[in-house]
Amino acid sequence: MPAPESLFWVAAVTIGIWIGIFLYCLSLERRLSKLEEETP
Amino acid sequence: MTKTKKASLALLFLWFCVVIWAAFFYAPKAAGFKGESSRIVFFHVPQAWVAVLAFCVNLVASLRYLRHRNLLDDARAAAAARLGLLFAVLATVSGSLFAKVMWGSFWNWDPREVSIAILLLIYAAYFALRQAVSDPERRGSLAAAYAILAFVTMPFLVFVVPRIYWSLHPDTIISAQGSVKVQMHPRMFQVLVGSLLGFTGLFWWLYSLEVRLSRLRLRREEGGE
């Protein structure tokens, strides 16, 4: 297992943040598409 | 969602994963920097670049509004300014983290730090102005006029002032003489370019979400809801 202070953990946290941002934007994208369909 | 959009978003997701991996494991650390602190360049510079790009989009949309008086252009301008402000804050925070590691303090009153702080205040005032006017057309006109004035200050604060005064900030890619002076390791340069492209793609996605939301709001307001 890599040491706690290693770059591996920094990279893992950064990728975690990116996945969070991406999933949040994707959920906004889906909600927006739904609202666009509902609005005349 | 169209197939092209799905493919573009999947590409953006994978692109960033590769860029993050490359920033930590492909690019070497730069000489003369404490520890691994130089790796922040792969995130800090693209954030600053996206802020400048967003303020450019804000200017174009503001000019379009003044010409066509279309409220959607005003909404486009506001969306771009909002994202510009967000990315400028992110660039400031990432720069402060770097400053803490390199120079021992989050804030050093460096010309580049001061100029970005002034720029943040200028664009924060843009939103204060928007909040202060309730009539949409009057708000659009005033905000567009202010956005043009705000944009005039941006190149001075971002590109000119930090180069006039002595600065702690590491030397930039474009030299003071205006010639391109790439002094990075080729691997670092590749990752930086990849990150710039990724952040630009993320900006356009966020911008399109904001604009679609504004269009929806305008359609609902027109429909009397």
Interface residues (C-beta under 8 A of the other chain):
Chain A: L7 F8 V10 A11 T14 I15 W18 F22 C25 L26 L28 E29 R30 L32 S33 L35 E36 T39 P40
Chain B: M1 L9 L12 F13 F16 C17 I20 W21 A23 F24 F25 E36 W205 L206 L209 R212 L213 L216 R219 R220 G223
